[in-house]
Amino acid sequence: MARPLRVEFEGAVDHLCARGNARQPVFRDERDCARFLELLTESAQRFEAAILCFVLMGNHFHLVAQTRRPNLQRWMYAAVAQRIPRTRSIHDTAAARKLIGTVLNV
């Protein structure tokens, strides 16, 4: 069964989550977390997204963000899926491919 399409629209507020496979750690250490936050911040500026809150945990992360344009998928691909294998910021790259997103009502 195909995954449902993501809903994207201007001003959307989304909750995003990515988890490691089989509860494996997603970040190697504090430096790894810091590098991921740098990549996330850079890409948020480029894609005109506002990071409202986030939490980085051992085996997953949560992020609440608002996009000015309907470009959530492109932003997340740039921030997570595309950059992580190159920088090795998240060592379980499968986590990047399993990004879970939910549009929040505000």
C-alpha positions as a Python dict, from the first residue, in 0.01 Angstrom:
ca = {
    (1, 'M'): (0, 0, 0),
    (2, 'A'): (138, 340, -97),
    (3, 'R'): (212, 601, 165),
    (4, 'P'): (-39, 891, 160),
    (5, 'L'): (84, 1217, 9),
    (6, 'R'): (204, 1484, 249),
    (7, 'V'): (-18, 1790, 279),
    (8, 'E'): (180, 2107, 210),
    (9, 'F'): (55, 2465, 206),
    (10, 'E'): (178, 2815, 288),
    (11, 'G'): (205, 2879, 660),
    (12, 'A'): (162, 2513, 756),
    (13, 'V'): (284, 2411, 1102),
    (14, 'D'): (416, 2054, 1100),
    (15, 'H'): (538, 1808, 1362),
    (16, 'L'): (822, 1598, 1220),
    (17, 'C'): (989, 1296, 1372),
    (18, 'A'): (1265, 1063, 1256),
    (19, 'R'): (1369, 748, 1440),
    (20, 'G'): (1665, 512, 1416),
    (21, 'N'): (1613, 155, 1303),
    (22, 'A'): (1540, -91, 1584),
    (23, 'R'): (1587, 185, 1844),
    (24, 'Q'): (1947, 237, 1737),
    (25, 'P'): (2107, 572, 1823),
    (26, 'V'): (2062, 842, 1562),
    (27, 'F'): (2345, 1074, 1676),
    (28, 'R'): (2694, 958, 1769),
    (29, 'D'): (2773, 1229, 2025),
    (30, 'E'): (2714, 1595, 2123),
    (31, 'R'): (2927, 1717, 1833),
    (32, 'D'): (2713, 1515, 1594),
    (33, 'C'): (2397, 1677, 1738),
    (34, 'A'): (2550, 2024, 1701),
    (35, 'R'): (2640, 1960, 1336),
    (36, 'F'): (2287, 1838, 1264),
    (37, 'L'): (2143, 2157, 1419),
    (38, 'E'): (2375, 2367, 1202),
    (39, 'L'): (2255, 2187, 888),
    (40, 'L'): (1893, 2220, 997),
    (41, 'T'): (1929, 2592, 1068),
    (42, 'E'): (2106, 2664, 738),
    (43, 'S'): (1846, 2479, 536),
    (44, 'A'): (1557, 2641, 728),
    (45, 'Q'): (1686, 2984, 628),
    (46, 'R'): (1727, 2879, 266),
    (47, 'F'): (1375, 2731, 246),
    (48, 'E'): (1211, 3011, 451),
    (49, 'A'): (1102, 2782, 733),
    (50, 'A'): (1081, 2871, 1100),
    (51, 'I'): (1186, 2610, 1355),
    (52, 'L'): (942, 2660, 1641),
    (53, 'C'): (1080, 2392, 1872),
    (54, 'F'): (1283, 2074, 1861),
    (55, 'V'): (1420, 1797, 2078),
    (56, 'L'): (1709, 1567, 1992),
    (57, 'M'): (1699, 1235, 2172),
    (58, 'G'): (1926, 934, 2158),
    (59, 'N'): (1734, 734, 1901),
    (60, 'H'): (1511, 998, 1740),
    (61, 'F'): (1431, 1365, 1707),
    (62, 'H'): (1116, 1578, 1702),
    (63, 'L'): (1077, 1909, 1524),
    (64, 'V'): (789, 2156, 1498),
    (65, 'A'): (829, 2397, 1210),
    (66, 'Q'): (631, 2643, 1003),
    (67, 'T'): (691, 2679, 630),
    (68, 'R'): (624, 3008, 451),
    (69, 'R'): (586, 2821, 121),
    (70, 'P'): (457, 2471, 46),
    (71, 'N'): (807, 2321, 39),
    (72, 'L'): (829, 2092, 343),
    (73, 'Q'): (943, 1787, 148),
    (74, 'R'): (1216, 1977, -38),
    (75, 'W'): (1337, 2134, 288),
    (76, 'M'): (1350, 1805, 475),
    (77, 'Y'): (1529, 1637, 186),
    (78, 'A'): (1790, 1915, 187),
    (79, 'A'): (1821, 1918, 567),
    (80, 'V'): (1813, 1549, 645),
    (81, 'A'): (1810, 1295, 364),
    (82, 'Q'): (2053, 1457, 123),
    (83, 'R'): (2313, 1606, 357),
    (84, 'I'): (2342, 1339, 624),
    (85, 'P'): (2512, 1069, 418),
    (86, 'R'): (2776, 1324, 310),
    (87, 'T'): (2839, 1473, 653),
    (88, 'R'): (2764, 1158, 853),
    (89, 'S'): (2572, 1375, 1097),
    (90, 'I'): (2312, 1104, 1156),
    (91, 'H'): (2483, 769, 1133),
    (92, 'D'): (2164, 571, 1072),
    (93, 'T'): (2069, 716, 735),
    (94, 'A'): (1758, 497, 727),
    (95, 'A'): (1617, 738, 989),
    (96, 'A'): (1629, 1014, 731),
    (97, 'R'): (1421, 812, 489),
    (98, 'K'): (1155, 737, 754),
    (99, 'L'): (1065, 1096, 836),
    (100, 'I'): (717, 1112, 990),
    (101, 'G'): (521, 1434, 945),
    (102, 'T'): (187, 1561, 1073),
    (103, 'V'): (19, 1894, 1000),
    (104, 'L'): (-85, 2063, 1324),
    (105, 'N'): (-398, 2272, 1364),
    (106, 'V'): (-312, 2612, 1509),
}
